[in-house]
């Protein structure tokens, strides 16, 4: 079974205006995360995936101007596969507070994409079963 694309990302010189553009057109909910200087798109549809928009720390050109992320369980394992197949790792592992970790790579033609390892959330403990009364 293949691995799913779990997130898309757009790069913009003006993330506020561009996120507003997509929200108006497609009805997406936009949440600004100022601590990350990042806007998260919630498409509101279980068929699709959510995404985000940011202004990179440097001037363009930006590789591809859009990045998709593939969910994986082990960043290092997939980084090795990418390098073996001719890709290049640009960000080995970076934590996204409260969400997980990412890695950025370019394919052999230079398109940048990412891997995402989600933070595992602790399962809620089931309440203990009550002891039965003996008859």
trRosetta pair geometry for C-beta under 8 A, 3 or more apart (Angstrom, degrees):
i j d omega theta_ij theta_ji phi_ij phi_ji
3 70 5.1 69 118 179 121 110
3 71 6.2 -156 -179 67 101 70
3 72 6.4 5 -151 -83 152 71
4 70 7.1 161 90 -147 36 69
4 71 5.7 11 66 27 85 113
5 8 7.5 35 158 -63 116 83
5 49 6.3 -111 112 -19 85 163
5 68 5.0 -19 -154 170 120 126
5 69 7.0 118 -161 72 67 43
5 70 5.8 -52 -101 -93 54 67
6 49 6.0 178 -168 -141 26 133
6 69 5.6 -57 62 95 86 94
6 70 6.8 108 7 -142 91 21
6 71 4.3 75 -29 -43 142 102
6 116 5.8 -116 69 61 127 135
6 118 7.8 -106 157 -50 161 114
7 49 6.1 -137 -83 160 28 122
7 50 6.4 -21 -119 83 74 71
7 51 5.8 133 -174 -107 65 56
7 52 7.1 3 -179 3 110 97
7 68 6.9 156 85 -158 52 56
7 69 4.2 4 57 42 100 118
7 114 7.8 -39 76 76 109 122
7 116 6.1 66 20 -27 127 161
8 41 8.0 -27 69 53 92 132
8 49 6.4 116 -11 96 91 115
8 50 7.9 -157 31 116 76 32
8 51 3.7 -33 68 -105 79 126
8 52 7.7 177 91 26 52 56
8 66 6.6 -5 -178 -178 99 102
8 67 7.1 158 -162 85 52 48
8 68 5.1 -26 -104 -101 72 76
8 69 7.6 -153 -76 11 28 78
9 51 5.9 -166 -71 -168 39 93
9 52 5.1 -9 -114 65 81 85
9 53 7.1 162 -162 -86 61 34
9 54 6.9 -10 -172 13 108 103
9 66 6.6 160 84 -159 54 55
9 67 4.3 -10 58 58 108 94
9 68 7.4 -179 17 -81 76 30
9 69 7.2 60 -13 -26 110 102
9 114 7.5 34 15 11 133 136
10 18 6.8 -134 116 139 137 138
10 51 7.0 62 -10 149 87 129
10 52 7.5 -157 29 101 69 44
10 53 4.6 -16 66 -109 97 86
10 54 7.8 156 83 25 54 58
10 65 6.8 9 -155 154 68 78
10 66 5.2 -16 -103 -105 63 84
11 53 7.6 170 -88 -156 17 66
11 54 6.3 -31 -113 73 62 74
11 55 7.3 100 -165 -120 70 29
11 56 5.4 7 -149 -28 122 104
11 60 7.7 137 126 -90 128 105
11 62 4.5 -80 95 109 160 166
11 65 5.1 -123 51 -150 101 56
11 66 7.0 -137 10 -69 80 41
11 67 7.8 65 -32 -9 100 97
12 15 4.8 138 70 -78 118 59
12 17 7.9 -153 157 64 139 83
12 18 4.4 -121 -130 11 163 156
12 53 5.6 6 10 -176 123 110
12 54 7.4 147 33 78 78 26
12 55 6.1 -65 81 -85 63 72
13 55 6.4 65 -140 -126 23 106
13 60 7.8 -71 -65 -19 99 118
14 17 4.4 8 131 31 119 113
14 18 6.0 132 90 -17 75 94
14 55 7.4 44 -69 -84 16 121
15 18 5.8 -64 -136 46 30 106
15 19 5.7 29 167 -20 70 109
15 39 5.5 167 161 6 117 124
15 53 4.6 158 -143 126 98 106
15 54 6.0 -6 -88 -124 144 16
15 55 5.2 -115 -23 -37 110 89
16 19 6.3 -58 -144 37 21 105
16 20 6.4 22 154 -18 59 110
16 32 7.9 11 -104 -97 84 129
16 39 7.5 151 -91 -54 46 146
17 20 5.6 -58 -151 37 31 114
17 21 6.5 40 149 -28 64 102
18 21 5.3 -44 -152 26 36 120
18 22 6.9 29 154 -11 65 101
18 53 5.9 -166 95 -166 115 154
19 22 6.0 -54 -151 40 36 106
19 23 6.2 39 150 -22 67 108
19 30 4.6 109 162 -132 118 149
19 39 4.5 -56 -85 126 159 157
19 41 7.1 -151 -140 -75 96 92
19 53 5.0 -158 -70 42 99 144
20 23 5.5 -54 -143 38 32 114
20 24 6.3 32 158 -19 66 106
20 30 7.3 -88 -76 17 47 160
21 24 6.2 -60 -152 35 24 107
21 25 6.4 11 158 -10 62 113
22 25 5.9 -61 -140 43 31 106
22 26 5.6 -20 179 25 70 114
22 28 5.5 -12 133 36 96 132
22 30 7.6 113 77 -68 100 119
22 41 6.6 -37 114 -113 140 131
22 53 7.9 165 17 -42 141 140
23 26 7.2 -73 -123 57 15 77
23 27 7.2 22 -173 -147 51 9
23 28 5.0 -100 -104 68 58 78
23 29 7.1 69 -128 -106 105 15
23 30 5.0 -75 -71 -18 130 115
23 41 7.9 -147 -73 -123 80 89
26 43 7.1 -44 140 -136 127 83
27 44 6.8 -69 120 39 99 142
28 41 4.9 -10 170 -160 140 95
28 42 6.4 154 -169 69 81 46
28 43 5.4 -40 -111 -105 100 48
28 44 6.8 -167 -122 1 50 101
29 41 7.5 131 72 -161 51 46
29 42 4.3 -16 62 58 102 107
29 44 6.2 101 -3 -53 102 108
30 39 5.3 -2 -171 -180 105 113
30 40 7.1 151 -156 73 52 47
30 41 6.1 -22 -100 -98 72 59
30 42 7.8 -163 -74 19 27 76
31 39 6.9 157 77 -158 40 61
31 40 4.7 -15 59 55 96 101
31 42 7.0 47 -7 -14 106 109
32 38 7.7 153 -158 87 51 42
32 39 5.2 -28 -101 -102 63 82
33 36 4.4 12 114 36 115 108
33 37 7.7 -50 93 11 73 13
33 38 4.7 -12 60 68 107 90
33 39 7.2 -178 17 -88 75 28
33 40 6.3 56 -18 -18 113 105
34 37 6.6 24 -159 -80 41 49
35 97 7.6 -51 118 51 127 144
36 96 7.5 34 -118 -151 141 88
36 97 7.5 -153 -72 34 111 106
37 54 6.6 85 115 -142 83 96
37 55 7.1 -72 151 45 115 90
38 52 5.6 -1 -180 -176 103 132
38 53 7.5 152 -161 73 61 43
38 54 5.2 -27 -111 -87 75 105
39 52 6.1 155 84 -158 52 75
39 53 4.8 -13 62 56 107 91
39 54 7.3 -179 23 -71 73 56
40 50 6.6 19 177 162 91 124
40 51 7.7 170 -158 98 54 33
40 52 5.0 -34 -106 -97 52 96
41 50 5.5 176 91 -167 72 75
41 51 4.5 4 48 63 121 76
41 52 6.1 -157 7 -78 82 35
41 53 7.1 73 -35 -16 106 93
42 50 5.3 -19 -109 -117 47 122
43 48 4.6 -53 96 88 158 129
43 49 7.1 74 10 84 135 25
43 50 5.8 -153 0 -95 87 60
43 51 7.7 55 -42 9 104 87
45 48 4.7 49 84 23 110 101
56 60 7.5 113 49 -73 131 66
56 62 5.7 162 -9 -100 150 129
60 65 7.8 11 -125 -88 127 95
62 65 5.2 103 81 -86 106 58
63 106 6.3 -85 -169 -102 159 115
63 110 6.2 -136 -139 159 113 84
63 111 6.6 149 166 -145 103 30
63 112 3.8 93 103 -10 130 116
64 67 6.6 108 90 -72 129 62
64 111 5.0 76 -71 -147 130 75
64 112 5.3 -148 20 40 124 81
64 113 7.8 6 44 -58 170 67
67 104 7.3 -43 -144 -127 147 102
67 112 5.7 -47 -100 114 104 92
67 113 5.6 156 -156 -123 78 42
67 114 5.3 53 164 -9 122 106
68 113 5.5 -17 59 -140 69 104
68 114 7.1 -158 100 38 32 81
69 102 6.6 -68 -125 -128 132 110
69 113 7.2 170 -85 175 38 79
69 114 4.2 -30 -101 86 83 104
69 115 6.5 113 -158 -143 80 6
69 116 4.1 51 164 -22 129 118
70 78 7.9 -161 88 -167 117 158
70 113 7.4 41 -10 151 97 120
70 114 7.4 177 18 96 65 53
70 115 5.7 -35 64 -114 83 62
70 116 7.0 166 72 23 31 81
71 116 5.6 -42 -98 76 55 93
71 117 7.6 111 -159 -100 61 34
71 118 6.5 -9 -137 -16 107 104
72 75 6.4 126 87 -81 124 47
72 77 7.4 -161 167 69 128 102
72 78 4.8 -59 -142 -25 166 148
72 115 5.0 -20 14 -166 128 111
72 116 7.1 132 22 62 75 41
72 117 5.8 -52 78 -80 74 81
73 77 8.0 2 79 41 74 136
73 117 6.6 90 -144 -128 18 99
74 77 3.9 46 107 12 119 119
74 78 6.6 143 89 -10 70 86
74 117 7.2 83 -68 -101 13 133
75 78 6.2 -70 -153 44 31 100
75 79 6.0 34 154 -25 70 109
75 92 7.7 100 139 162 125 58
75 93 5.3 117 106 -97 157 102
75 101 6.1 -80 -40 112 144 120
75 102 7.9 136 -110 180 133 15
75 103 4.7 139 -159 -27 115 131
75 115 5.6 146 -124 105 79 132
75 117 5.3 -90 -45 -24 95 130
76 79 5.5 -52 -143 34 31 115
76 80 6.6 34 157 -20 63 102
76 93 7.6 -28 -60 -56 78 126
77 80 6.1 -57 -160 31 28 110
77 81 6.8 26 146 -17 62 106
78 81 5.2 -48 -147 35 42 116
78 82 6.3 48 151 -24 68 100
78 103 7.4 158 84 61 107 144
78 115 5.3 146 94 -112 142 154
79 82 5.6 -51 -149 33 33 114
79 83 6.5 29 154 -15 65 105
79 89 5.1 36 -156 -92 106 137
79 92 6.6 35 -124 -143 161 65
79 103 5.7 -99 -76 175 109 158
79 105 7.1 -179 -124 -70 71 129
79 115 7.3 -115 -60 18 75 151
80 83 5.9 -56 -148 39 31 108
80 84 6.2 32 154 -20 65 110
81 84 5.7 -57 -146 38 29 113
81 85 6.2 20 157 -13 65 112
82 85 6.0 -66 -149 42 26 105
82 87 3.8 -62 173 67 88 133
82 88 7.8 -93 139 19 108 13
82 89 6.4 112 89 -66 130 85
82 105 4.8 -45 175 -159 157 164
83 86 7.9 119 -176 -10 28 8
83 87 6.2 -85 -76 70 32 75
83 88 7.2 67 -106 -105 74 33
83 89 6.3 -39 -64 -20 104 103
85 108 7.7 -107 131 -42 80 109
86 107 7.8 39 98 -178 91 57
86 108 4.3 9 125 -81 121 113
87 105 5.0 41 156 167 127 122
87 106 6.2 176 -161 86 84 47
87 107 5.3 -48 -105 -118 102 37
87 108 6.4 -87 -79 -48 56 62
88 105 6.3 161 81 -159 43 76
88 106 5.0 -2 54 51 96 95
89 92 5.9 57 155 -89 130 61
89 103 6.6 -40 -146 178 103 110
89 104 7.5 114 -164 84 57 52
89 105 5.2 -39 -103 -100 51 92
90 104 4.6 -48 67 100 104 101
90 105 6.3 172 9 -99 83 31
90 106 6.5 69 -32 -17 118 91
90 112 6.9 -24 14 -127 148 112
91 94 5.3 -29 170 -19 126 118
91 102 6.9 25 105 110 129 88
91 103 5.8 -171 95 -150 79 45
91 104 4.0 55 28 27 104 98
92 103 6.2 -38 169 -126 21 102
93 101 5.4 -1 -166 178 91 126
93 102 7.6 150 -148 76 45 34
93 103 5.7 -28 -85 -79 52 93
94 101 6.5 153 74 -158 37 73
94 102 5.4 -25 60 61 91 83
94 103 7.4 150 13 -83 79 42
94 104 8.0 7 11 -9 123 97
95 100 7.7 -151 -147 124 60 26
95 101 5.4 -40 -99 -99 53 82
96 99 4.2 -37 105 61 109 116
96 100 5.8 9 51 60 103 57
96 101 6.8 -180 11 -93 79 26
96 102 6.2 52 -27 -11 114 106
98 119 6.9 -115 171 26 27 158
99 118 7.1 -75 165 -138 64 68
99 119 5.9 155 134 4 17 113
100 116 6.0 75 102 179 138 84
100 117 5.3 -168 178 94 114 54
100 118 4.2 -92 -77 -130 145 29
100 119 4.4 -143 -79 -26 65 70
101 116 7.4 159 84 -154 46 49
101 117 4.7 -4 58 56 93 103
101 119 7.8 106 -15 -64 73 77
102 114 5.3 -9 -170 -176 110 127
102 115 6.6 152 -158 79 58 56
102 116 5.3 -18 -102 -100 82 69
102 117 7.6 -168 -78 21 35 70
103 114 6.4 154 78 -157 48 74
103 115 4.4 1 53 50 100 106
104 112 6.0 6 -178 -170 104 106
104 113 7.5 173 -149 93 64 27
104 114 5.0 -36 -99 -98 63 89
105 112 7.1 165 89 -144 32 62
105 113 6.4 -23 66 65 79 71
105 114 7.2 144 20 -101 72 37
105 115 7.2 39 1 -14 113 98
106 110 5.2 -16 -178 -147 129 34
106 111 6.3 147 -153 69 75 32
106 112 5.0 -42 -90 -85 79 63
106 113 7.8 122 -108 17 34 67
107 110 7.1 -42 65 27 68 19
107 111 4.9 2 30 53 108 90
107 113 7.0 35 -33 12 98 112
